[in-house]
Amino acid sequence: MQKTRNDQRTKELESDIVGHYDGSELLTSIETGLATIGKSSATVTVEDLGPVDEFHVGGRAATTELCERLGVTHDDHILDVGCGIGGTTRFITELSGCEVTGVDLAPNYITIARLLTEWTGLTDRAGYEIASALDMPFEDSSFDKAVQLHVGMNIADKVALFREVHRVVRPGGRFGVYDIMRVTDGTIEFPVPWATDASMSFVEDLSTYGNALELAGFETAEIRNRRQFAVEFFGAMRANALAAGGPPPLGLHLILGKDASTKLANVIDAIDAGVIAPVEIICDKPEA
Ligand SMILES: C[S@@+](CC[C@H](N)C(=O)[O-])C[C@H]1O[C@@H](n2cnc3c(N)ncnc32)[C@H](O)[C@@H]1O
């Protein structure tokens, strides 16, 4: 009975989260942005899309560093948990030539991810599934490595999340997490990029992540608090927008959608105040 109630609550929450990541006008705004920089669906590159399709603090620079630490190779099959519109998925496959599969709750995002992957000519190596990270449609040990960028803030049960990732990563595989975590007590004002209100936000501290990863069977290899990197990223974004008289044709504001400036201001304030920070964790699934 309790389980049924929890399952029902998870389904309601996932439906609220899909509503939050609306994405209904996103494709049109990306097409408009591309036209402004003189590009089209026929000429766009993975690099062009970087400012809009990497939906996390630090964008492509953060993904590049995570991949370096994860040690992505040409022979890997990588899982991108909560892939959004597939920016990280495409970047990894272009970087290394390996196969990458993205999974996300939001159907609108997956439709856009598939289209952008067609436009950039990567459909042979990058594929997508619509599913919850808590119940993924993959066999055990299907992947060599997994990444998760800014997804855990939407998932209450971190142990269940990491158990599911652990199930689909092979023994000897690696998992790279890059999430916003709580650093001190203090208020987070809503909306933020990942949540319209507190009901869909589950920002936890590093020790909660560490315990959940360990309970799931992972061994933590490396942890980096990326607060300073985040402060510099947002500082550069603000300076560029001031110099250009507004945001760039392709930028995070497009994927942030409704209330973009409030969502950005709230996350920047909470990082500046030291309440939250992006944190990177690299961990291993030990050999059986
Ligand atoms: C802030 S976005 C980050 C997207 C992507 N990882 C990136 O960095 O560009 C969070 C993503 O997590 C997805 N998400 C949230 N909860 C999820 C769940 N339970 N299962 C799968 N995806 C989920 C959302 O739909 C959204 O696309």
The ligand as a Tripos MOL2 file, in Angstrom:
@<TRIPOS>MOLECULE
LIG
   27    29     1     0     0
SMALL
NO_CHARGES

@<TRIPOS>ATOM
      1 C1         18.5500   20.8260  -15.8910 C.3       1 LIG1
      2 S1         18.1370   19.6650  -17.0920 S.3       1 LIG1
      3 C2         19.7400   19.0030  -17.5410 C.3       1 LIG1
      4 C3         19.7010   18.3310  -18.8950 C.3       1 LIG1
      5 C4         21.0340   17.7630  -19.3620 C.3       1 LIG1
      6 N1         21.5740   16.8070  -18.4460 N.3       1 LIG1
      7 C5         22.0400   18.8590  -19.6050 C.2       1 LIG1
      8 O1         22.9020   19.0560  -18.7400 O.co2     1 LIG1
      9 O2         21.9490   19.5370  -20.6440 O.co2     1 LIG1
     10 C6         17.4560   18.3180  -16.1300 C.3       1 LIG1
     11 C7         16.9020   17.2070  -16.9970 C.3       1 LIG1
     12 O3         16.6090   16.0750  -16.1680 O.3       1 LIG1
     13 C8         15.4400   15.4770  -16.6550 C.3       1 LIG1
     14 N2         14.8550   14.6740  -15.5670 N.ar      1 LIG1
     15 C9         14.3760   15.1040  -14.3830 C.ar      1 LIG1
     16 N3         13.9290   14.0600  -13.6560 N.ar      1 LIG1
     17 C10        14.1200   12.9570  -14.4080 C.ar      1 LIG1
     18 C11        13.8630   11.5700  -14.2230 C.ar      1 LIG1
     19 N4         13.2690   11.0920  -13.1180 N.pl3     1 LIG1
     20 N5         14.1960   10.7170  -15.2160 N.ar      1 LIG1
     21 C12        14.7660   11.1650  -16.3720 C.ar      1 LIG1
     22 N6         15.0290   12.4680  -16.6050 N.ar      1 LIG1
     23 C13        14.7120   13.3490  -15.6400 C.ar      1 LIG1
     24 C14        14.5730   16.6350  -17.0800 C.3       1 LIG1
     25 O4         13.5420   16.2520  -17.9390 O.3       1 LIG1
     26 C15        15.6030   17.5530  -17.7240 C.3       1 LIG1
     27 O5         15.7620   17.2850  -19.0820 O.3       1 LIG1
@<TRIPOS>BOND
     1     1     2 1
     2     2     3 1
     3     2    10 1
     4     3     4 1
     5     4     5 1
     6     5     6 1
     7     5     7 1
     8     7     8 2
     9     7     9 1
    10    10    11 1
    11    11    12 1
    12    11    26 1
    13    12    13 1
    14    13    14 1
    15    13    24 1
    16    14    15 ar
    17    14    23 ar
    18    15    16 ar
    19    16    17 ar
    20    17    18 ar
    21    17    23 ar
    22    18    19 1
    23    18    20 ar
    24    20    21 ar
    25    21    22 ar
    26    22    23 ar
    27    24    25 1
    28    24    26 1
    29    26    27 1
@<TRIPOS>SUBSTRUCTURE
     1 LIG1         1 GROUP 0 **** ****
